[in-house]
Amino acid sequence: MNTELLPITTDSLRRAGALIQEGQLVAFPTETVYGLGGNALDEQAVLNIFRAKERPVDNPLIVHIASREQAFPLCRWTDLADTLADAFWPGPLTLLLPRTALVPDVVTAGLSTVALRLPDHEGALAFLASCGRPVAAPSANRSGRPSPTTAQHVLEDMAGRIPLILDGGISQVGLESTVLDLSGEHPTVLRPGAVTPEQIAMVAGSCEVADSVMRPLQADERAPSPGMRHRHYAPQGRLTLVQGHPDAVAREIGRLYDAQPGARILAMHSHLALYGDRPVSDLGLDAADAAHRLFYLLRSFDAQGVPRIFSETLPPTGLGLAVMNRLARAAEFDIIKV
């Protein structure tokens, strides 16, 4: 299969919409990361997403919609969902709600809930409108790899697997959306993202964070959200996190780096001087910078064939919780405390 990479134009949107309606797949930009979309109401199209990504089918997908009204036939909508949508849609917040029979089991991995998102990206919304139906879309990478934040990243993983990639430039946020479970007694974050638990609590009155955010699932646990069960976001080289006071972290990472030829270091901008003349990749000034840069840097390490990566950690609050969730899963929870 030949894979086209096209800028977002009236013609490419028309072609993308037609492909989705025919049951084929299209990669498209959002404000978080690039998504790999197929008709959410077409079971075969959704199965094709799993095949293209080599993704296990017990990993549920997020359904992307072009308007709030498009969500209503897919779920049991609630007053709280309406309140949260008023505050955060369009945006990087996915709402998990009881689903209707209209949603195929393959989309939800057999769960009784469906994940719904209205993205805050002009190109994504134009694409979704051109489809005329809800679009199931995980990140547009091969399963387990760092999520794509550019169209070129998508091409690296999906060339020959899908017919079309829409190029919308670099993703603004750089991490996947927050997944918020509204099916229980209290709103609960299952996957942290740019909409933080603190922001949600301000609107909803309360917000819990699932303990599984910072631990691997047990063998007998079902994954209620994407990004929970399997190895996720991981570079080809082995990643280890080092946690503690910045001075102690820098000493330990320096020791590990010096013993491993070809390794790379990830550190916050304010700590770069602690590493002396060792080459360090800059995660930025704050958690927002780190979120924006993380997957891009991990993919650059893959392109260079880097065998070993050592990274600082961030405080797991606000957007830092989302960065730490991705780092921990990319490292398969290999965390050294000093």
C-alpha positions as CSV (number, residue, x, y, z in Angstrom):
1,M,0.0,0.0,0.0
2,N,1.2,3.5,-0.9
3,T,0.9,6.0,2.0
4,E,0.3,9.6,1.0
5,L,1.3,12.4,3.3
6,L,-0.7,15.5,2.5
7,P,-1.2,19.0,4.0
8,I,-4.7,19.8,5.3
9,T,-6.6,21.3,2.4
10,T,-10.2,21.1,1.1
11,D,-9.2,18.4,-1.3
12,S,-7.2,16.3,1.2
13,L,-10.0,16.6,3.8
14,R,-12.5,15.4,1.2
15,R,-10.3,12.5,0.4
16,A,-9.8,11.7,4.1
17,G,-13.5,11.7,4.8
18,A,-14.2,9.4,1.8
19,L,-11.6,6.9,3.0
20,I,-13.1,6.8,6.5
21,Q,-16.6,6.3,5.0
22,E,-15.2,3.4,3.0
23,G,-13.9,1.7,6.1
24,Q,-10.2,2.7,5.6
25,L,-7.8,4.4,8.0
26,V,-6.4,8.0,8.1
27,A,-3.8,9.5,10.5
28,F,-4.7,13.0,11.6
29,P,-3.2,15.7,13.9
30,T,-4.7,16.8,17.2
31,E,-3.5,19.2,19.9
32,T,-2.2,16.2,21.9
33,V,-0.6,13.7,19.5
34,Y,-1.4,12.3,16.1
35,G,-4.3,9.9,15.9
36,L,-5.0,6.8,13.7
37,G,-8.6,7.1,12.8
38,G,-11.3,4.6,11.6
39,N,-15.1,4.7,11.6
40,A,-16.0,3.9,15.2
41,L,-19.3,2.3,14.2
42,D,-17.6,-0.1,11.7
43,E,-16.2,-3.1,13.5
44,Q,-14.0,-4.1,10.6
45,A,-12.5,-0.6,10.3
46,V,-11.7,-0.7,14.1
47,L,-10.1,-4.1,13.8
48,N,-7.9,-2.6,11.0
49,I,-6.7,0.0,13.5
50,F,-5.5,-2.8,15.8
51,R,-3.8,-4.6,12.9
52,A,-2.0,-1.5,11.6
53,K,-0.7,-0.6,15.1
54,E,-0.1,-4.2,16.1
55,R,-2.1,-3.3,19.2
56,P,-3.6,-5.9,21.5
57,V,-7.4,-5.9,21.2
58,D,-7.9,-5.8,25.0
59,N,-6.8,-2.1,24.9
60,P,-9.8,0.2,24.5
61,L,-9.9,3.1,22.0
62,I,-11.0,6.7,22.3
63,V,-13.9,7.9,20.1
64,H,-13.3,11.3,18.6
65,I,-16.3,13.5,17.8
66,A,-16.8,16.7,15.9
67,S,-19.5,18.1,18.2
68,R,-20.9,17.4,21.7
69,E,-24.2,16.3,20.1
70,Q,-22.4,13.5,18.3
71,A,-21.7,12.0,21.7
72,F,-25.3,11.6,22.8
73,P,-26.2,8.4,20.8
74,L,-23.0,6.7,21.9
75,C,-23.3,7.0,25.7
76,R,-25.5,7.8,28.7
77,W,-24.7,11.5,28.9
78,T,-24.9,13.1,32.3
79,D,-25.2,16.6,33.9
80,L,-21.6,16.3,35.1
81,A,-20.4,15.4,31.6
82,D,-22.2,18.5,30.4
83,T,-20.5,20.7,33.0
84,L,-17.1,19.3,32.2
85,A,-17.7,19.7,28.5
86,D,-18.6,23.3,29.0
87,A,-15.3,23.8,30.8
88,F,-12.9,21.7,28.8
89,W,-14.3,20.9,25.4
90,P,-12.9,21.2,22.8
91,G,-9.7,20.2,24.5
92,P,-7.5,17.4,25.8
93,L,-10.0,15.7,28.1
94,T,-11.6,12.3,27.4
95,L,-14.8,11.4,29.2
96,L,-15.5,7.8,30.1
97,L,-19.3,7.2,30.2
98,P,-21.6,4.2,30.1
99,R,-22.0,3.2,26.5
100,T,-25.0,2.4,24.3
101,A,-25.4,-0.7,22.1
102,L,-24.5,1.5,19.1
103,V,-20.8,1.3,20.0
104,P,-19.1,-2.0,18.9
105,D,-17.5,-4.1,21.6
106,V,-14.2,-4.0,19.8
107,V,-14.0,-0.2,20.4
108,T,-14.3,-0.6,24.2
109,A,-12.5,-3.9,24.6
110,G,-15.8,-5.3,25.8
111,L,-16.2,-2.7,28.6
112,S,-19.5,-1.1,29.5
113,T,-18.0,2.4,29.1
114,V,-16.9,4.4,26.0
115,A,-14.2,7.0,25.9
116,L,-15.2,10.2,24.1
117,R,-13.2,13.3,23.1
118,L,-13.8,16.5,21.2
119,P,-10.3,17.7,20.2
120,D,-9.1,21.4,20.2
121,H,-7.4,21.4,16.9
122,E,-8.7,23.1,13.7
123,G,-7.4,20.4,11.4
124,A,-8.8,17.6,13.6
125,L,-12.2,19.2,13.8
126,A,-12.3,19.7,10.0
127,F,-11.3,16.1,9.4
128,L,-13.9,14.8,11.9
129,A,-16.6,16.9,10.2
130,S,-15.6,15.6,6.8
131,C,-16.1,12.0,8.1
132,G,-19.7,12.6,9.1
133,R,-19.4,9.9,11.9
134,P,-17.5,9.3,15.1
135,V,-13.9,8.2,14.6
136,A,-12.1,5.7,16.8
137,A,-8.5,6.8,17.1
138,P,-5.6,5.7,19.3
139,S,-2.2,7.4,18.8
140,A,-0.8,6.8,15.3
141,N,2.2,4.8,16.2
142,R,3.1,1.1,16.3
143,S,2.0,-0.3,19.6
144,G,4.4,0.4,22.5
145,R,6.5,3.0,20.7
146,P,6.6,6.7,21.7
147,S,3.5,8.5,20.5
148,P,3.9,10.6,17.3
149,T,3.9,14.4,17.6
150,T,4.7,15.1,13.9
151,A,3.4,13.6,10.6
152,Q,7.0,12.3,9.9
153,H,6.8,10.3,13.1
154,V,3.6,8.7,11.8
155,L,5.2,8.0,8.4
156,E,8.0,6.2,10.2
157,D,5.6,3.8,11.8
158,M,2.7,3.6,9.4
159,A,4.2,3.8,5.9
160,G,2.7,1.0,3.8
161,R,0.0,0.3,6.4
162,I,-2.5,3.1,5.8
163,P,-3.4,5.1,2.8
164,L,-3.3,8.7,4.1
165,I,-1.6,10.9,6.7
166,L,-2.8,14.5,7.2
167,D,0.0,16.8,8.1
168,G,-1.0,19.4,10.7
169,G,2.5,20.3,12.0
170,I,3.9,19.7,15.4
171,S,1.4,18.7,18.2
172,Q,1.0,21.5,20.7
173,V,0.6,19.5,23.9
174,G,2.7,16.5,23.1
175,L,1.0,14.0,25.5
176,E,-2.2,12.1,25.1
177,S,-5.4,13.4,26.6
178,T,-6.5,13.1,30.2
179,V,-9.0,10.2,30.6
180,L,-11.6,10.9,33.2
181,D,-14.0,8.1,34.4
182,L,-17.5,9.4,35.1
183,S,-19.1,6.0,35.4
184,G,-18.5,5.6,39.1
185,E,-19.4,7.5,42.3
186,H,-16.6,10.1,41.9
187,P,-14.8,11.5,38.8
188,T,-11.5,9.6,38.6
189,V,-8.5,10.2,36.4
190,L,-7.4,7.0,34.8
191,R,-4.7,8.5,32.6
192,P,-3.4,12.0,33.4
193,G,-2.9,14.6,30.7
194,A,-3.0,18.4,30.1
195,V,-6.3,18.8,31.9
196,T,-5.1,18.2,35.5
197,P,-6.9,16.7,38.5
198,E,-6.7,20.0,40.2
199,Q,-8.5,21.7,37.3
200,I,-11.1,19.1,37.1
201,A,-11.8,19.4,40.9
202,M,-12.3,23.1,40.5
203,V,-15.2,22.4,38.1
204,A,-16.6,19.1,39.3
205,G,-16.2,19.7,43.1
206,S,-13.9,16.7,43.5
207,C,-11.5,14.5,41.5
208,E,-9.7,11.3,42.4
209,V,-6.7,9.8,40.7
210,A,-6.6,6.0,40.2
211,D,-3.7,4.3,42.0
212,S,-3.0,2.5,38.7
213,V,-1.7,5.8,37.2
214,M,1.7,5.2,38.8
215,R,1.9,1.4,38.9
216,P,1.6,-1.5,36.4
217,L,-1.7,-3.3,36.1
218,Q,-1.8,-6.8,37.7
219,A,-2.2,-9.8,35.4
220,D,-5.8,-10.2,36.3
221,E,-6.8,-6.5,36.0
222,R,-8.8,-5.2,33.1
223,A,-7.6,-1.9,31.5
224,P,-10.5,0.6,31.7
225,S,-8.5,3.2,29.7
226,P,-5.9,3.3,26.9
227,G,-2.3,3.4,28.0
228,M,-2.6,1.2,31.1
229,R,-2.0,-2.5,30.4
230,H,0.8,-3.0,27.9
231,R,4.3,-1.5,27.5
232,H,3.6,2.0,26.3
233,Y,5.5,5.1,25.0
234,A,8.8,3.2,25.1
235,P,11.9,4.0,23.1
236,Q,14.0,1.2,21.6
237,G,16.8,1.8,24.2
238,R,16.2,0.9,27.8
239,L,15.1,3.8,29.9
240,T,15.8,4.2,33.7
241,L,14.4,7.0,35.9
242,V,16.3,8.4,38.8
243,Q,14.3,10.1,41.6
244,G,15.5,12.2,44.5
245,H,17.1,15.6,45.3
246,P,18.5,17.1,42.0
247,D,22.2,17.0,43.3
248,A,21.9,13.3,44.2
249,V,20.1,12.5,41.0
250,A,22.7,14.2,38.9
251,R,25.5,12.3,40.7
252,E,23.8,8.9,40.2
253,I,22.9,9.6,36.5
254,G,26.4,10.8,35.9
255,R,27.8,7.5,37.4
256,L,25.4,5.4,35.3
257,Y,26.1,7.4,32.2
258,D,29.9,7.1,32.5
259,A,29.6,3.3,32.8
260,Q,27.4,3.0,29.7
261,P,29.0,4.1,26.3
262,G,26.5,5.7,24.0
263,A,23.9,6.5,26.7
264,R,21.8,9.7,26.7
265,I,20.6,11.9,29.6
266,L,17.2,13.7,30.0
267,A,17.2,16.6,32.5
268,M,15.2,19.7,33.3
269,H,16.8,23.0,32.0
270,S,17.5,24.3,35.5
271,H,19.6,21.2,36.3
272,L,21.8,21.0,33.1
273,A,24.8,22.5,34.9
274,L,24.8,19.7,37.4
275,Y,26.0,17.3,34.6
276,G,29.3,19.1,33.8
277,D,30.4,18.5,30.2
278,R,28.3,15.5,29.6
279,P,25.8,16.0,26.7
280,V,22.3,16.3,28.1
281,S,19.0,16.6,26.3
282,D,16.9,19.5,27.7
283,L,13.4,18.6,28.8
284,G,12.7,22.4,29.3
285,L,11.8,24.8,31.9
286,D,8.7,23.2,33.4
287,A,6.2,20.3,33.0
288,A,4.5,21.9,30.0
289,D,7.9,22.0,28.2
290,A,8.7,18.4,29.2
291,A,5.3,17.2,28.0
292,H,5.8,18.9,24.6
293,R,9.3,17.6,24.2
294,L,9.3,14.1,25.7
295,F,8.1,11.9,22.8
296,Y,10.0,13.9,20.3
297,L,13.2,13.4,22.2
298,L,12.6,9.7,22.7
299,R,12.0,9.2,19.0
300,S,15.2,11.1,18.2
301,F,17.1,8.7,20.4
302,D,15.6,5.8,18.4
303,A,16.7,7.4,15.2
304,Q,20.3,7.6,16.6
305,G,20.2,4.0,17.9
306,V,20.7,5.0,21.5
307,P,20.9,1.8,23.6
308,R,20.4,3.4,27.1
309,I,18.7,6.4,28.5
310,F,18.7,7.9,32.0
311,S,16.2,10.5,33.0
312,E,15.3,12.8,35.9
313,T,11.8,12.7,37.3
314,L,9.3,15.5,37.9
315,P,7.1,16.1,40.9
316,P,3.8,14.1,40.2
317,T,1.5,17.1,40.5
318,G,-0.4,19.1,37.9
319,L,0.9,18.4,34.4
320,G,4.0,16.8,36.1
321,L,1.8,13.8,36.9
322,A,1.1,13.2,33.2
323,V,4.8,13.4,32.3
324,M,5.7,11.0,35.1
325,N,3.0,8.6,34.0
326,R,4.4,8.4,30.5
327,L,8.0,8.3,31.7
328,A,7.3,5.5,34.2
329,R,5.5,3.4,31.6
330,A,8.1,4.0,29.0
331,A,10.7,2.8,31.6
332,E,8.5,-0.2,32.6
333,F,8.7,1.3,36.1
334,D,12.5,1.0,36.3
335,I,12.9,3.8,38.9
336,I,16.0,4.3,41.1
337,K,15.4,6.3,44.3
338,V,18.4,8.2,45.7
